[in-house]
């Protein structure tokens, strides 16, 4: 997981073999977004990613990880 500069997102990670984007939110909760291209993960590494690409991320199937 890589920390990002964001009011909403704490950190992100990516498994290229499984194409899974993991997002940990500052307000709590960790989600895996499925079948995500690597370029979307790269966009999540930029400052304040949730303002720019949240709709793209949320268009993917997801699962919430147990806390």
Contact map, one row per residue, 1 for C-alpha under 8 A:
1110000000111100000001000000000000000000000000000000000000000000000
1111000000111000000000000000000000000000000010000000000000000000000
1111100001110000000000000000000000000000000000000000000000000000000
0111110011110000000000000000000000000000000111110000000000000000000
0011111011000000000000000000000000000000000001110000000000000000000
0001111111000000000000000000000000000000000000111100000000000000000
0000111111000000000000000100000000000000000000010000000000000000000
0000011111000000000000001110000000000000000000010100000000000000000
0001111111110000000000111100000000000000000000011100000000000000000
0011111111110000000000111100000000000000000000000000000000000000000
1111000011111000000000111000000000000000000000000000000000000000000
1111000011111100000011110000000000000000100110000000000000000000000
1100000000111110000011100000000000000000100000000000000000000000000
1000000000011111001111000000000000000100100000000000000000000000000
0000000000001111111110000000000000000000000000000000000000000000000
0000000000000111111100000000000000000100000000000000000000000000000
0000000000000011111000000000000000000000000000000000000000000000000
0000000000000011111100000000000000100000000000000000000000000000000
0000000000000111111110000000000001111100000000000000000000000000000
0000000000000111011111000000000111110000000000000000000000000000000
0000000000011110001111100000000111010000100000000000000000000000000
1000000000011100000111110000011110000000000000000000000000000000000
0000000011111000000011111000011110000000000000000000000000000000000
0000000011110000000001111101111000000000000000000000000000000000000
0000000111100000000000111111110000000000000000000000000000000000000
0000001111000000000000011111100000000000000000000000000000000000000
0000000100000000000000001111100000000000000000000000000000000000000
0000000000000000000000011111110000000000000000000000000000000000000
0000000000000000000000011111111000000000000000000000000000000001101
0000000000000000000001111001111100000000000000000000000000000001111
0000000000000000000001110000111110000000000000000000000000000111100
0000000000000000000111100000011111000000000000000000000000000111100
0000000000000000000111100000001111110000000000000000000011011110000
0000000000000000001110000000000111110000000000000000000000011100000
0000000000000000011100000000000011111000000000000000000000011000000
0000000000000000001110000000000011111101100000000000000010010000000
0000000000000000001000000000000000111111100000000000000000000000000
0000000000000101001000000000000000011111110000000000000000000000000
0000000000000000000000000000000000001111111000000000000000000000000
0000000000000000000000000000000000011111111100000000100010000000000
0000000000011100000010000000000000011111111110000000000000000000000
0000000000000000000000000000000000000111111111000000000000000000000
0000000000000000000000000000000000000011111111001000100000000000000
0001000000010000000000000000000000000001111111101100100000000000000
0101000000010000000000000000000000000000111111101000000000000000000
0001100000000000000000000000000000000000011111111000000000000000000
0001110000000000000000000000000000000000000111111000000000000000000
0001111110000000000000000000000000000000000001111111000000000000000
0000010010000000000000000000000000000000001111111111110000000000000
0000010110000000000000000000000000000000000100011111110000000000000
0000000000000000000000000000000000000000000000011111110000000000000
0000000000000000000000000000000000000000000000011111110000000000000
0000000000000000000000000000000000000001001100001111111110000000000
0000000000000000000000000000000000000000000000001111111111000000000
0000000000000000000000000000000000000000000000000000111111100000000
0000000000000000000000000000000000000000000000000000111111110000000
0000000000000000000000000000000010010001000000000000111111110000000
0000000000000000000000000000000010000000000000000000011111111100000
0000000000000000000000000000000000000000000000000000001111111000000
0000000000000000000000000000000011110000000000000000000111111100000
0000000000000000000000000000000011100000000000000000000001111110000
0000000000000000000000000000001111000000000000000000000001011111000
0000000000000000000000000000001110000000000000000000000000001111100
0000000000000000000000000000111100000000000000000000000000000111110
0000000000000000000000000000111100000000000000000000000000000011111
0000000000000000000000000000010000000000000000000000000000000001111
0000000000000000000000000000110000000000000000000000000000000000111
